[in-house]
Amino acid sequence: MTVPSGRRERKKAATRQKIADTALRLFLERGYDAVGIRDVAAEADVAVTTLFSHFACKEALVFEQDQDFEQGLTQAVTGRAPHEPLIPRCAARSSPWCTTARRTAPPRSGT
């Protein structure tokens, strides 16, 4: 993470980090489902609107903390690097749902 240069940017970064740290602590203590946005905001001593100015949703409190975290989680769960497609390229081409699939059979005639 790069250090912001101006005072205002440093304060915003510190507030964001405080919210993220508080959320993580509460999630570990109580469980993700038992903690609400208002709980995190109150514990971090910020307004709910402040929390939402830094994080779009509750899930973002977990996944936006570290840019590499989500990529590592994706790789751990799927066994693939984040830039690799979940569906192998050859399977995607043969899928009827894939818009880039090539049609090998001629189109049906109306009968």
Secondary structure, 3 states (H helix, E strand, C coil): CCCCCCHHHHHHHHHHHHHHHHHHHHHHHHCHHHCCHHHHHHHHCCCHHHHHHHCCCHHHHHHCCCHHHHHHHHHHHHCCCCCCCCCCHHHHHHCCCCCCCCCCCCCCCCC
